[in-house]
Structure formats: C-alpha cells, structure tokens
Amino acid sequence: MDESPKLPLELFQKLPKTDLHVHLDGSLRLETILELAQQGNIELPSRDPDELRHAMHLGENCGSLVDYLKAFDVTLRVMQTEAALHRIAFELAEDAARENVRYMEVRYAPMLHTRRGLKLTGVIEAVLGGLKAARDAYGIESNVIVCGIRNVSAESSLEMAELAVAYKGRGVVGFDLAGAEYDHPAKHHKAAFQLVRDNNINVTIHAGEAYGPESIAQAIHVCGAHRIGHGCRLREDGDLLHYMNDHRIPLECCPSSNVQTGAVRDLKSHPLKLYFDLGLRVTVNTDNRLVTDTTVSRELWLCHTQMGLGLRDIKSIIMGGFKSSFLPFHERQAQLRQVGEELARYDDDGTVRPSAPPPRETERPRSSAFVGSAKN
C-alpha cells in the first residue's frame, strides 16, 4: 500500500480544470431547491434540509442507477420556469468557477422542463443565458450538451437532436443519450444520432455503467460516439479497450458517482487508474454535484488519495480534459497552452515554482503553432 504523504484538497482546488460530464438537473444547490419550492408552492419530500438530503440520498450509496435517478424526481419539480433554469445554470457555473473550473459542458434534456408549458426554445435559452451571465461574472466558459433519454422514446430523442441542430454554434456543442441504460439500447435512438452526425455535431453517450462493454461498442460503432460517459465495464473487453485507446476516444469518468450507483464496489477498485496506466484518454468529472455531493477538485483528490495517482498523473488527466472538450480545435489549443503553462509551475510534491520573468525584447518569442502534446 502506498504510504507516501498525501497532498491536501486545497491544492486540487487551485488547479485549472474541466468538467465535461455534469448534469444540470443533478447539480442544484440544496438551498435553491428549498427556496424555489417555497416560492412556487411546490411539494417536496421534506422542507427540512437534512431530511431532504436523506430523502434524495445525496452522497449516499444507492446500489443501482435506477435508485440513484430517483433524486431527479425532486430536482425537476423546481426546474420548470425560465427564471429557475437561468438561476440554476448560473449557480452551477458559479460553483464551478469557485474551484477554478475553466471550462464546463453542462448536459440536460430540455423535454423534462416543459411540464408547466415552457417551450423547448425557452428552456434552452434560459440555461444558455444563465451560463453566459456566469461567464461575464467569473470568466468560466460553459457550453451545453443536449440529452435524449434512453428510457423515454426514440421520437423524443429525435426531437432533442433537432433542438441540438437548431442551437449548434449558439452554445450547444454536443448530443448525449442518458437515462436508465439496462434494457434500453442506444441503437433504438439511431435516427437521432444520424441527424446530429449529418450536421457535424459532437456525440457522447452514457455507456458501460449499468450494462456491459457491448453497450460501449454499440455507442461507438452504431451511434458514432466521440466520447463515452462512464465506461466502467470497458475493462471486460480488452480488444474494445485497445480500440478506444488507439482512436483516442475519451472516457468521461465520474468515480464517486460510479460507487454511488453500484457500478463499482469502491474507489480503490475503480478502473480509472488501470485505464490511465494503459494510456487511455481519461477525464475526471462530477456527474452530479448535488446528488453525488462532490466537486471536480474532490474527485481529483480522491483519485490521488484512494487510487494512488500522483500529481504528475493528475496534471496529465487535467490536460486530457482540455484535449477532450467539444470546443473547436484552435480554441482547445489556446486553452492547452495557457493551462499547460500553469500546471508546469507545480512540482510533483505540490510546491509552486515562481513565475518566470517575461522574455526580453531581444529574445525570440516562442511559436504559438506548437503546444507540446496538445494534438494527441
């Protein structure tokens, strides 16, 4: 067992980061749920914060993805107005900015927010407005991934795909398929994926969390996924694992969430370190800040303290997050240059080197056309 001293959580809070797999409807503040419920006279399991936390199993092991998803029955009740959606999106980005998340891709299914008559366009624009307000206030860059839901219908997923196409270039950067994975194969939603691919929209799919590697293979080969959400069971198929490695298909890992849903037994048995050691593109994300009761900093810190990944490895994983974003190539390059320079200041023991002085005018400036391994 590794007995080397562990670095403090505070260090990980200072590092620049991404969050590429975070659900809007699982990342509210608990006090916001209570306030919105009171304002809208909305029924909750309890008005007491501790009782509500327990009723929603926040941060507790649920044993299955289906049980985990029950918390969303509560959050969605208060996410049915433009004002609420704007506030929740703003607060999510604000919370992320406070732990130095520089870039975030927020995913949700707009169709779940129309119970009180909101139009789909109103849902999208309210969330985009909240994220833009947070960018103006805190400098955090955020975009949206529109979700279809596996266990609803193929027709509704196609409608969500049409919405993603309509808002491409206006804040929407990808399309996802979420929801209960077992017994709801992604191939049933093939028409939605065909539409977004015909329009050159990025695709990420939840797969290999509550079902085996066959789900991952289907996501890649049938639906054209560019990234895989979770992928815990990829280790069961070595050939597919190496295919993903060879083609640099990133994994959106959410360690604490995977323990909470029963996808893995505990953090020490999580396959993230195996994937990283084998060379796969691994990213670390929150999944649901509220339901899992976590932050990106905490997830990275747990990778360090529970999985034995050193700071050098953590920095590589962080860079993998920026490499794997759905931003245009040149924007990714610019982020990688800046973040790479910031991370280079941290030695493996967590000490920070002083900033280098600016180059003298007689020195030749470094070319911006090449950034280490940024193209990998």
C-alpha positions as a Python dict, from the first residue, in 0.01 Angstrom:
ca = {
    (1, 'M'): (0, 0, 0),
    (2, 'D'): (124, 348, -86),
    (3, 'E'): (225, 520, 242),
    (4, 'S'): (364, 838, 83),
    (5, 'P'): (219, 1164, 221),
    (6, 'K'): (-98, 1279, 50),
    (7, 'L'): (-144, 1625, -93),
    (8, 'P'): (-426, 1839, 54),
    (9, 'L'): (-760, 1900, -114),
    (10, 'E'): (-682, 2272, -119),
    (11, 'L'): (-409, 2214, -378),
    (12, 'F'): (-653, 2045, -616),
    (13, 'Q'): (-894, 2335, -574),
    (14, 'K'): (-628, 2569, -709),
    (15, 'L'): (-554, 2370, -1025),
    (16, 'P'): (-726, 2474, -1351),
    (17, 'K'): (-980, 2208, -1452),
    (18, 'T'): (-1263, 2099, -1680),
    (19, 'D'): (-1596, 1932, -1605),
    (20, 'L'): (-1715, 1761, -1923),
    (21, 'H'): (-1979, 1537, -1766),
    (22, 'V'): (-2212, 1731, -1535),
    (23, 'H'): (-2592, 1714, -1534),
    (24, 'L'): (-2779, 2039, -1475),
    (25, 'D'): (-3069, 1866, -1301),
    (26, 'G'): (-2835, 1686, -1063),
    (27, 'S'): (-2623, 1986, -969),
    (28, 'L'): (-2852, 2231, -793),
    (29, 'R'): (-2780, 2384, -454),
    (30, 'L'): (-2997, 2227, -186),
    (31, 'E'): (-3095, 2569, -54),
    (32, 'T'): (-3205, 2670, -406),
    (33, 'I'): (-3439, 2372, -426),
    (34, 'L'): (-3596, 2474, -95),
    (35, 'E'): (-3629, 2840, -197),
    (36, 'L'): (-3778, 2766, -539),
    (37, 'A'): (-4021, 2516, -387),
    (38, 'Q'): (-4137, 2773, -135),
    (39, 'Q'): (-4176, 3044, -400),
    (40, 'G'): (-4370, 2814, -633),
    (41, 'N'): (-4565, 2628, -365),
    (42, 'I'): (-4409, 2303, -488),
    (43, 'E'): (-4436, 1986, -281),
    (44, 'L'): (-4111, 1826, -160),
    (45, 'P'): (-4045, 1511, 44),
    (46, 'S'): (-3943, 1745, 327),
    (47, 'R'): (-3881, 2116, 389),
    (48, 'D'): (-3605, 2033, 636),
    (49, 'P'): (-3261, 2045, 467),
    (50, 'D'): (-3123, 1738, 647),
    (51, 'E'): (-3437, 1536, 588),
    (52, 'L'): (-3449, 1636, 224),
    (53, 'R'): (-3083, 1546, 183),
    (54, 'H'): (-3154, 1200, 324),
    (55, 'A'): (-3469, 1154, 116),
    (56, 'M'): (-3270, 1226, -201),
    (57, 'H'): (-2980, 1001, -90),
    (58, 'L'): (-2735, 1283, -151),
    (59, 'G'): (-2384, 1142, -136),
    (60, 'E'): (-2519, 805, -22),
    (61, 'N'): (-2468, 471, -195),
    (62, 'C'): (-2789, 386, -380),
    (63, 'G'): (-2699, 39, -505),
    (64, 'S'): (-2830, 92, -858),
    (65, 'L'): (-2855, 356, -1127),
    (66, 'V'): (-3235, 336, -1120),
    (67, 'D'): (-3245, 422, -748),
    (68, 'Y'): (-2985, 694, -800),
    (69, 'L'): (-3203, 859, -1063),
    (70, 'K'): (-3496, 893, -819),
    (71, 'A'): (-3338, 1212, -680),
    (72, 'F'): (-3412, 1378, -1013),
    (73, 'D'): (-3784, 1343, -947),
    (74, 'V'): (-3730, 1609, -680),
    (75, 'T'): (-3496, 1843, -866),
    (76, 'L'): (-3710, 1851, -1181),
    (77, 'R'): (-4009, 1977, -981),
    (78, 'V'): (-3839, 2314, -931),
    (79, 'M'): (-3690, 2339, -1282),
    (80, 'Q'): (-4000, 2430, -1481),
    (81, 'T'): (-3966, 2808, -1528),
    (82, 'E'): (-3721, 3020, -1723),
    (83, 'A'): (-3622, 3213, -1410),
    (84, 'A'): (-3545, 2893, -1221),
    (85, 'L'): (-3343, 2746, -1507),
    (86, 'H'): (-3145, 3068, -1551),
    (87, 'R'): (-3066, 3080, -1179),
    (88, 'I'): (-2970, 2711, -1154),
    (89, 'A'): (-2740, 2733, -1459),
    (90, 'F'): (-2576, 3048, -1322),
    (91, 'E'): (-2522, 2895, -978),
    (92, 'L'): (-2375, 2576, -1125),
    (93, 'A'): (-2120, 2777, -1324),
    (94, 'E'): (-2055, 3000, -1022),
    (95, 'D'): (-1984, 2697, -801),
    (96, 'A'): (-1755, 2551, -1067),
    (97, 'A'): (-1568, 2879, -1112),
    (98, 'R'): (-1503, 2898, -738),
    (99, 'E'): (-1295, 2579, -759),
    (100, 'N'): (-1115, 2702, -1071),
    (101, 'V'): (-1304, 2501, -1333),
    (102, 'R'): (-1214, 2689, -1650),
    (103, 'Y'): (-1433, 2502, -1898),
    (104, 'M'): (-1756, 2309, -1847),
    (105, 'E'): (-2003, 2124, -2066),
    (106, 'V'): (-2344, 2111, -1900),
    (107, 'R'): (-2586, 1842, -2013),
    (108, 'Y'): (-2960, 1808, -1969),
    (109, 'A'): (-3277, 1703, -2155),
    (110, 'P'): (-3489, 2012, -2233),
    (111, 'M'): (-3801, 1798, -2276),
    (112, 'L'): (-3801, 1731, -1899),
    (113, 'H'): (-3856, 2100, -1826),
    (114, 'T'): (-4182, 2157, -2016),
    (115, 'R'): (-4433, 2031, -1755),
    (116, 'R'): (-4568, 2381, -1697),
    (117, 'G'): (-4588, 2477, -2060),
    (118, 'L'): (-4238, 2610, -2131),
    (119, 'K'): (-4135, 2588, -2494),
    (120, 'L'): (-3819, 2391, -2570),
    (121, 'T'): (-3657, 2705, -2709),
    (122, 'G'): (-3733, 2888, -2385),
    (123, 'V'): (-3570, 2609, -2185),
    (124, 'I'): (-3253, 2619, -2395),
    (125, 'E'): (-3224, 2996, -2395),
    (126, 'A'): (-3282, 3026, -2019),
    (127, 'V'): (-2993, 2787, -1947),
    (128, 'L'): (-2764, 2948, -2204),
    (129, 'G'): (-2847, 3287, -2053),
    (130, 'G'): (-2752, 3170, -1703),
    (131, 'L'): (-2424, 3025, -1824),
    (132, 'K'): (-2342, 3344, -2015),
    (133, 'A'): (-2412, 3556, -1708),
    (134, 'A'): (-2171, 3341, -1508),
    (135, 'R'): (-1909, 3374, -1780),
    (136, 'D'): (-1942, 3752, -1768),
    (137, 'A'): (-1917, 3750, -1388),
    (138, 'Y'): (-1647, 3487, -1333),
    (139, 'G'): (-1479, 3416, -1666),
    (140, 'I'): (-1580, 3048, -1677),
    (141, 'E'): (-1652, 2917, -2026),
    (142, 'S'): (-1952, 2683, -2045),
    (143, 'N'): (-2142, 2513, -2324),
    (144, 'V'): (-2442, 2280, -2343),
    (145, 'I'): (-2485, 1915, -2440),
    (146, 'V'): (-2847, 1827, -2520),
    (147, 'C'): (-2962, 1485, -2396),
    (148, 'G'): (-3205, 1230, -2524),
    (149, 'I'): (-3336, 981, -2267),
    (150, 'R'): (-3291, 606, -2325),
    (151, 'N'): (-3598, 500, -2132),
    (152, 'V'): (-3841, 754, -2282),
    (153, 'S'): (-3876, 716, -2661),
    (154, 'A'): (-3681, 729, -2983),
    (155, 'E'): (-3916, 1000, -3108),
    (156, 'S'): (-3838, 1230, -2815),
    (157, 'S'): (-3464, 1174, -2866),
    (158, 'L'): (-3505, 1277, -3230),
    (159, 'E'): (-3682, 1593, -3114),
    (160, 'M'): (-3388, 1667, -2880),
    (161, 'A'): (-3148, 1606, -3169),
    (162, 'E'): (-3340, 1858, -3380),
    (163, 'L'): (-3306, 2109, -3097),
    (164, 'A'): (-2930, 2047, -3081),
    (165, 'V'): (-2906, 2111, -3455),
    (166, 'A'): (-3104, 2434, -3423),
    (167, 'Y'): (-2871, 2565, -3150),
    (168, 'K'): (-2542, 2445, -3293),
    (169, 'G'): (-2298, 2736, -3284),
    (170, 'R'): (-2518, 2917, -3031),
    (171, 'G'): (-2398, 2742, -2718),
    (172, 'V'): (-2482, 2379, -2791),
    (173, 'V'): (-2174, 2170, -2867),
    (174, 'G'): (-2294, 1810, -2841),
    (175, 'F'): (-2565, 1547, -2811),
    (176, 'D'): (-2590, 1274, -2548),
    (177, 'L'): (-2809, 977, -2456),
    (178, 'A'): (-2870, 948, -2081),
    (179, 'G'): (-3114, 764, -1854),
    (180, 'A'): (-3153, 401, -1749),
    (181, 'E'): (-2902, 200, -1953),
    (182, 'Y'): (-3007, -159, -1883),
    (183, 'D'): (-3264, -291, -2132),
    (184, 'H'): (-3268, 41, -2323),
    (185, 'P'): (-3007, 7, -2601),
    (186, 'A'): (-2872, 314, -2776),
    (187, 'K'): (-2941, 164, -3120),
    (188, 'H'): (-3312, 229, -3068),
    (189, 'H'): (-3227, 601, -3092),
    (190, 'K'): (-3026, 565, -3411),
    (191, 'A'): (-3228, 826, -3604),
    (192, 'A'): (-3137, 1096, -3352),
    (193, 'F'): (-2768, 1015, -3380),
    (194, 'Q'): (-2786, 1008, -3758),
    (195, 'L'): (-2934, 1358, -3759),
    (196, 'V'): (-2669, 1511, -3533),
    (197, 'R'): (-2387, 1338, -3720),
    (198, 'D'): (-2528, 1460, -4052),
    (199, 'N'): (-2496, 1809, -3902),
    (200, 'N'): (-2141, 1753, -3775),
    (201, 'I'): (-2238, 1772, -3407),
    (202, 'N'): (-2029, 1601, -3142),
    (203, 'V'): (-2168, 1288, -2976),
    (204, 'T'): (-2115, 1150, -2627),
    (205, 'I'): (-2315, 858, -2487),
    (206, 'H'): (-2360, 711, -2139),
    (207, 'A'): (-2240, 352, -2178),
    (208, 'G'): (-2074, 76, -1983),
    (209, 'E'): (-2209, 195, -1647),
    (210, 'A'): (-2516, -22, -1582),
    (211, 'Y'): (-2453, -257, -1876),
    (212, 'G'): (-2152, -435, -2023),
    (213, 'P'): (-1895, -342, -2288),
    (214, 'E'): (-2146, -431, -2561),
    (215, 'S'): (-2317, -104, -2475),
    (216, 'I'): (-1992, 84, -2532),
    (217, 'A'): (-1930, -91, -2864),
    (218, 'Q'): (-2281, -2, -2978),
    (219, 'A'): (-2232, 361, -2875),
    (220, 'I'): (-1915, 386, -3082),
    (221, 'H'): (-1985, 171, -3385),
    (222, 'V'): (-2362, 213, -3429),
    (223, 'C'): (-2420, 563, -3291),
    (224, 'G'): (-2084, 726, -3367),
    (225, 'A'): (-1989, 842, -3015),
    (226, 'H'): (-1681, 1063, -2993),
    (227, 'R'): (-1666, 1025, -2612),
    (228, 'I'): (-1804, 769, -2368),
    (229, 'G'): (-1975, 861, -2043),
    (230, 'H'): (-1851, 643, -1754),
    (231, 'G'): (-1730, 327, -1934),
    (232, 'C'): (-1668, 139, -1608),
    (233, 'R'): (-1711, -200, -1774),
    (234, 'L'): (-1478, -134, -2065),
    (235, 'R'): (-1213, -343, -1885),
    (236, 'E'): (-1421, -653, -1957),
    (237, 'D'): (-1335, -633, -2329),
    (238, 'G'): (-962, -588, -2390),
    (239, 'D'): (-997, -564, -2768),
    (240, 'L'): (-1252, -282, -2742),
    (241, 'L'): (-1038, -113, -2478),
    (242, 'H'): (-741, -103, -2713),
    (243, 'Y'): (-962, 18, -2998),
    (244, 'M'): (-1068, 314, -2786),
    (245, 'N'): (-709, 376, -2688),
    (246, 'D'): (-585, 360, -3047),
    (247, 'H'): (-856, 601, -3162),
    (248, 'R'): (-818, 833, -2862),
    (249, 'I'): (-1187, 809, -2766),
    (250, 'P'): (-1202, 977, -2424),
    (251, 'L'): (-1372, 836, -2116),
    (252, 'E'): (-1575, 1073, -1901),
    (253, 'C'): (-1504, 913, -1563),
    (254, 'C'): (-1714, 1005, -1258),
    (255, 'P'): (-1559, 799, -976),
    (256, 'S'): (-1778, 883, -675),
    (257, 'S'): (-2097, 860, -880),
    (258, 'N'): (-1996, 513, -1000),
    (259, 'V'): (-1962, 395, -640),
    (260, 'Q'): (-2294, 556, -551),
    (261, 'T'): (-2480, 375, -831),
    (262, 'G'): (-2310, 42, -762),
    (263, 'A'): (-2128, 39, -1096),
    (264, 'V'): (-1806, -21, -898),
    (265, 'R'): (-1761, -155, -544),
    (266, 'D'): (-1542, 125, -410),
    (267, 'L'): (-1295, 387, -527),
    (268, 'K'): (-992, 162, -488),
    (269, 'S'): (-1143, -90, -728),
    (270, 'H'): (-1243, 175, -983),
    (271, 'P'): (-1086, 104, -1326),
    (272, 'L'): (-982, 467, -1384),
    (273, 'K'): (-620, 406, -1282),
    (274, 'L'): (-600, 93, -1498),
    (275, 'Y'): (-732, 289, -1796),
    (276, 'F'): (-489, 572, -1733),
    (277, 'D'): (-191, 339, -1693),
    (278, 'L'): (-280, 170, -2021),
    (279, 'G'): (-273, 508, -2195),
    (280, 'L'): (-644, 575, -2247),
    (281, 'R'): (-765, 933, -2257),
    (282, 'V'): (-924, 965, -1914),
    (283, 'T'): (-1113, 1270, -1787),
    (284, 'V'): (-1244, 1322, -1432),
    (285, 'N'): (-1586, 1478, -1378),
    (286, 'T'): (-1858, 1529, -1118),
    (287, 'D'): (-2164, 1377, -1294),
    (288, 'N'): (-2399, 1539, -1041),
    (289, 'R'): (-2260, 1789, -791),
    (290, 'L'): (-2564, 1776, -564),
    (291, 'V'): (-2671, 1412, -586),
    (292, 'T'): (-2316, 1282, -551),
    (293, 'D'): (-2219, 1567, -314),
    (294, 'T'): (-1889, 1638, -486),
    (295, 'T'): (-1673, 1878, -687),
    (296, 'V'): (-1413, 1824, -959),
    (297, 'S'): (-1140, 1908, -707),
    (298, 'R'): (-1268, 1642, -469),
    (299, 'E'): (-1286, 1380, -747),
    (300, 'L'): (-925, 1451, -848),
    (301, 'W'): (-818, 1446, -483),
    (302, 'L'): (-987, 1107, -438),
    (303, 'C'): (-801, 978, -745),
    (304, 'H'): (-485, 1085, -563),
    (305, 'T'): (-568, 960, -213),
    (306, 'Q'): (-772, 648, -294),
    (307, 'M'): (-628, 532, -628),
    (308, 'G'): (-265, 631, -578),
    (309, 'L'): (-231, 872, -869),
    (310, 'G'): (49, 1125, -814),
    (311, 'L'): (31, 1492, -901),
    (312, 'R'): (214, 1432, -1229),
    (313, 'D'): (-61, 1188, -1328),
    (314, 'I'): (-332, 1426, -1209),
    (315, 'K'): (-188, 1705, -1424),
    (316, 'S'): (-191, 1472, -1725),
    (317, 'I'): (-555, 1383, -1658),
    (318, 'I'): (-642, 1754, -1633),
    (319, 'M'): (-475, 1817, -1968),
    (320, 'G'): (-674, 1523, -2106),
    (321, 'G'): (-990, 1704, -2005),
    (322, 'F'): (-898, 2014, -2204),
    (323, 'K'): (-791, 1797, -2500),
    (324, 'S'): (-1125, 1614, -2495),
    (325, 'S'): (-1360, 1912, -2489),
    (326, 'F'): (-1603, 1973, -2772),
    (327, 'L'): (-1457, 2316, -2839),
    (328, 'P'): (-1317, 2394, -3187),
    (329, 'F'): (-958, 2278, -3233),
    (330, 'H'): (-791, 2619, -3218),
    (331, 'E'): (-983, 2714, -2904),
    (332, 'R'): (-868, 2390, -2742),
    (333, 'Q'): (-512, 2470, -2846),
    (334, 'A'): (-529, 2812, -2682),
    (335, 'Q'): (-664, 2664, -2358),
    (336, 'L'): (-400, 2393, -2359),
    (337, 'R'): (-120, 2645, -2397),
    (338, 'Q'): (-239, 2850, -2102),
    (339, 'V'): (-326, 2557, -1875),
    (340, 'G'): (-8, 2370, -1962),
    (341, 'E'): (200, 2668, -1852),
    (342, 'E'): (5, 2698, -1527),
    (343, 'L'): (35, 2329, -1442),
    (344, 'A'): (407, 2330, -1522),
    (345, 'R'): (459, 2558, -1223),
    (346, 'Y'): (358, 2276, -984),
    (347, 'D'): (630, 2031, -886),
    (348, 'D'): (537, 1670, -814),
    (349, 'D'): (532, 1741, -440),
    (350, 'G'): (281, 2024, -487),
    (351, 'T'): (522, 2313, -438),
    (352, 'V'): (477, 2604, -676),
    (353, 'R'): (768, 2745, -871),
    (354, 'P'): (788, 3123, -906),
    (355, 'S'): (659, 3266, -1230),
    (356, 'A'): (921, 3306, -1498),
    (357, 'P'): (1006, 3665, -1590),
    (358, 'P'): (876, 3789, -1924),
    (359, 'P'): (1119, 3745, -2216),
    (360, 'R'): (1342, 4037, -2307),
    (361, 'E'): (1272, 4214, -2634),
    (362, 'T'): (1586, 4067, -2787),
    (363, 'E'): (1466, 3713, -2720),
    (364, 'R'): (1283, 3530, -2993),
    (365, 'P'): (920, 3472, -2891),
    (366, 'R'): (802, 3115, -2867),
    (367, 'S'): (588, 2999, -3158),
    (368, 'S'): (222, 2951, -3082),
    (369, 'A'): (185, 2695, -3359),
    (370, 'F'): (303, 2402, -3147),
    (371, 'V'): (190, 2305, -2800),
    (372, 'G'): (368, 2001, -2656),
    (373, 'S'): (137, 1703, -2685),
    (374, 'A'): (-174, 1912, -2735),
    (375, 'K'): (-257, 1742, -3064),
    (376, 'N'): (-257, 1397, -2904),
}
